[in-house]
């Protein structure tokens, strides 16, 4: 588990933090997603898909937050900075890494430029995906969101 995420679970709370509520490490009396806890979500997402078109989740990429509408924020436990992955069944390539780290994602949530919904502009699509593109950096995305939200003259 990335060090920042470990500290969040140990020092902030057992889930329930983030844009919407991140999953808990252990079952709690609150609802933080469709699964009882992080381990159950990881087990379910790690099962081989029945549908050959479904993308499988790489080992170590763990569901963190249910964003609704078949969208999940996932974190890569294989990277020290906790690379954020996006699971979006509404996108052409369901699962892709993003340009965000866990720290970027949390900062974006606190500053208001990471909001519930799709992360389309931040996704790093594989070369074969029709939506392939470089993906915006967190700074580019933040600036774009700030410009969109600023009132006009």
N, C-alpha and C positions, 0 to 999 in steps of 0.2 A: 504494500500500500504506500503510495507517495506520502512523504513526511507531512506535507501540509494537510492532507486529508486525514491522516492519523491524528494530528493535533486538533483538527475540527471535531472529530468524534470524541476525543478524550477531554477537550477543554471547553467546547461550545455546547455540544448536545449530541444525543444519539439519534441523529437524523432530524428532519424538520427544519433544516437551514437551506438557504439557496433561494433562487428565484421563485420556485415553488418548493415543495418540501423534498429534500433528499431522503433516500431510504435509510432506515435505521440499521444498525449492525445486529441487533437482536430484536425479537418481537416486542412491541410496545403497545399500549392501549390507544395509540393514535394511528390515523391512516396517512401514510406517506407514499402510497402507490398501490399498484395491483398485487404486490407481493408482500409477504409477511416481513421480510428483511432482505438485506443485501445478498446474503448467501443463497437464499431461495431464488432471487432474481437471476443471479449469476448461473445457478444450476439450470434454470429454465432456458435462458438465452444460449447456454452452451450445448444444449441437446442438439443432435443432428437434425436438420430440417427434413420434413417429409417431402416437401416440395423442392425439386432440383433447382428451381429458379431462386429460392431463398438463399440469401447470403448467410454464411455462418459467422458467428462472432469469434474473432481470434482469442485464443487462450490468454487470459490476463486483462482483457478489455471487459470492464465490469459496469453493469447498469447502475447509474447513480440517481437519476431523477426522471420520473415519468412526466412528460410535458403534455400529455393528452394527445388525441388524434393520431395515435400510432407513432409518436415521436418520443425518443428517449435521449437524454444526455448520458454519455458513458465516459468512464475515465480509464486510462491505460495504466494499469498497475506495473507494467514492464518499464515505464519511463519514470525517472526520479521527479520530473516536474509535473507528472500526471497529465499527459496529452489528452485533450477532450476529443471524443468521437461523437458522431451524430448518427443516431438510428432514426431514419425517417421513411416510413413505408410509403409516404406520398411522393418521394423523390425517385428518380430513375434508378440510382444506385443506392440501395437502402442504407448501407452502413459505410461511412467514410470518416477518416480522421479530419479534424479541423485545424485551423491555424492557432487555436487557443490552447493555452495550458490551463491547469486548474486555477492558478493564481489570476490569469487573465479573465477567466470566466467569472470568478468571484468578484474581481474588481469591476467588471462590466455590470454585474448585477447590482453592486452597491452604487455605482455611478449612474445606473439607469439605461445603459446602452445595450445590455444583454437583457432581452425581454422574452417572455414565453412566446413560443411560436417557432417557425423554421429558422435554421442557421444556414440557409442556402449560400449566402455570399461568403461564408467562412469555411465551407467544405473543400477538401482537397480530393476531388474526384479522380478515380483511376483513369489512365489514358484511354481505355476502351469505352468509357462511359460517355454517352451523348452530351452530358452536361459538363464534361471535363473542362477544367479551368484551374488557374493557379490558386484561387481563393484569396480573399482580402486578408491583410494582416489585421490584428486587433486594432491597431491605431487607425488604419484606413476605415475600418468598419465603424469605430467610435466617432470619427470625424463626420462620416456620412450620416450617421444617426443623429448627431448633434445638429448638423445643418438642417436636416429634415424637420427637427422638432423646434428649431428656433423660430420665434415669431418674425414675421416680415415687417418692413418699415411702415 
